[in-house]
Amino acid sequence: MKTIIQFFEESVEKYANNTFLWEKTTNKFEPTTYAQTRDEVYRIGAGLMALGLNKGDKVSLLSEGRNAWIIGELGILYAGAVNVPLSIKLEEKSDLIFRITHSDSRMIFVSGSNLPKIRAIIKDVPAVEKVIIFDKQNTYEPNELFYGDLVKLGDEFLVQHHAEFEARYQSIVGSDYANISYTSGTTADPKGILLTHRNYTANVEQAYTLMTIPENFKTLIILPLDHCFAHVAGFYSFMGKGAAVATVQTGKTGMETLKNIPINIKEIKPDLLLSVPALAKNFKKNIEANIKTQGKLIHILFHHAVNMAISYNKEGHNKGGFCHAWKKPFLALYDKILFSKVREAFGGNLKFFIGGGALLDIDLQRFYYAIGVPMMQGYGLSEATPIISSNSIDNHILGSSGHIVKPMDIKICDAEGNALPYGEKGEIVIRGENVMAGYWKNPKATAETIKDGWLYTGDMGYMINDEFLYVVGRFKSLLISADGEKYSPEGIEESIVENSRYIDQMMMYNNQNPYTIALIVPNKEALKRYVHHKHPEWDWNSEHAKKLALHKLQRELNEYRKGGKFHGTFPERWLPAAIGLLPEPFTEQNHLMNSTMKMVRGKIEKRYEEQIQFLYSPEGKNSANNYNLEALK
């Protein structure tokens, strides 16, 4: 069972002089080769041993993406320890204290920008002996150490104890833990997912059955490195093929870092990018906004070209055909004069995206396919390290969650655990070397999730054959109508939010009630513009203005009913019969959204329990009720 260390050592032997890491700390990206990376990893691993870190100890890591993140993790692993990657989005003291304490972390790696978070809680985590800071500080607390000084300790240790260092990393086996990766906190206490060295190397090998990465490929990792999707599909998959990985230039603020992404993409000119639905939607909005600035003619021509490409491509695997052959020369022309210019925003070399997050709107997939940078949608979860399936350039069906990785067993089960035939929806259950070792200090949750070696994902889907998977929502978040019918809300919510500029977020609810209701976070600015357009003389704060806005929201939902342009997309009996507007959005800060940008349904239901009950009253069914009018203030 190959370890990450063996995996890395093999790559260094094969690709010593290839660039592995690209980082921009001043005015340009600087390269670090595979051989240079290994030298740095040795120094960090040896430095940690010099500090007394033992095999099996835990080290937390809190930083934005950078060379030191990747080298730091590898250094931790070479010292025989376990990395506990922490999300930089964690703002609450209690979130950090829980993870650091629960994981038994003895040390913490932290970037300068995240150091204040650690200094604020260090007295509450007495087991932490050292805080190693990536960036030089003017002053240091007694338990703090500059990263550069750790490197010096490593140099000294390697001179005096090289054999001991070598013996340590060679003693690691595939079943040893590599990471404790905490869930996003959808329950009161997040669970620590135990991922072994072999979990990672096995999932990389499985990923290679779906994608080819030539050694001259480059990627810019725009997703947080603490998530195992960025680990596997990002730097470990690229590492195994001698390819290069760049990280986003860190700004002084989170917003500044975000603004660096499009600049860095043009500088690195990546061949492949990892994305999630939220990022994909933002990229699309930016493209369309830019096209709009080119004038009315270009705007009309672009949308005509996109629509023609969509009709030609169909679901990807079945594109073209005799009846569509006449479109090919037009599409070649559109590609030359329009789409190639759009692709320059992605550096000009981008071949495709790999999309994480199972539910990606098919219209979004069709758009990217049309402009020549297909978004190959995949599916996975952290407990599976994480990749379970993905579409690929050579084998894809738009709208599906892709081809199953190999080797891995999969079955679709009903609520009793019985395997279902092709085409029937049920819980996705998998078995393979990518299945986690369990949850740290939580045997009960482990036993509920892994049964006889099979991982019960909690996600609902179906197979159309033994290769292609469709994921349709959370198995455990199914809505239940009064007559016992079960249905998944995610696809409906995604579609309505995607197709309405007046709705930013939406969560449906039905727990054996007479009808389904929807909690909606409205786009107030868009509604204000709508009301002003209809009645410029009306004051937004007047009741009649707000009632017009509520009427507009109701009409947006009615587009999915008989006579509407989306009629037939979903069964009408599943659509919301009452709406409740919320005064604030779902965010990570208010704990109504997790770090993978998924709604935490249980917490939303609990917070708005009173409003949910109200929506099942006669007054609640009237959209112009007091709750909704108040929410539009």
KACOR-V716096 format. One record per run of one state. SS is the DSSP state (@ for helix, = for strand, . for the rest). FROM is the first residue (numbers start at 0). TO is the last residue. Records with the same first field share a line. If there is no record, write none. Layout:
# KACOR-V716096
SS=FROM-TO ; FROM-TO
This chain:
# KACOR-V716096
.=0-2 ; 15-17 ; 24-27 ; 50-56 ; 62-65 ; 78-80 ; 86-91 ; 102-103 ; 110-110 ; 124-128 ; 133-142 ; 170-175 ; 182-190 ; 207-216 ; 221-226 ; 240-242 ; 247-252 ; 268-270 ; 292-294 ; 313-320 ; 324-325 ; 346-350 ; 356-360 ; 371-372 ; 384-384 ; 390-400 ; 404-407 ; 413-417 ; 419-424 ; 431-436 ; 439-441 ; 451-452 ; 463-466 ; 477-477 ; 481-484 ; 487-488 ; 499-501 ; 509-509 ; 513-515 ; 522-522 ; 534-541 ; 558-570 ; 574-576 ; 581-591 ; 593-597 ; 599-599 ; 607-607 ; 614-616 ; 621-624 ; 631-632
@=3-14 ; 33-49 ; 66-77 ; 92-101 ; 111-123 ; 146-169 ; 196-206 ; 227-239 ; 253-267 ; 276-291 ; 295-312 ; 321-323 ; 326-345 ; 361-370 ; 381-383 ; 442-448 ; 474-476 ; 489-498 ; 523-533 ; 542-557 ; 571-573 ; 600-606 ; 608-613 ; 617-620 ; 625-630
==18-23 ; 28-32 ; 57-61 ; 81-85 ; 104-109 ; 129-132 ; 143-145 ; 176-181 ; 191-195 ; 217-220 ; 243-246 ; 271-275 ; 351-355 ; 373-380 ; 385-389 ; 401-403 ; 408-412 ; 418-418 ; 425-430 ; 437-438 ; 449-450 ; 453-462 ; 467-473 ; 478-480 ; 485-486 ; 502-508 ; 510-512 ; 516-521 ; 577-580 ; 592-592 ; 598-598
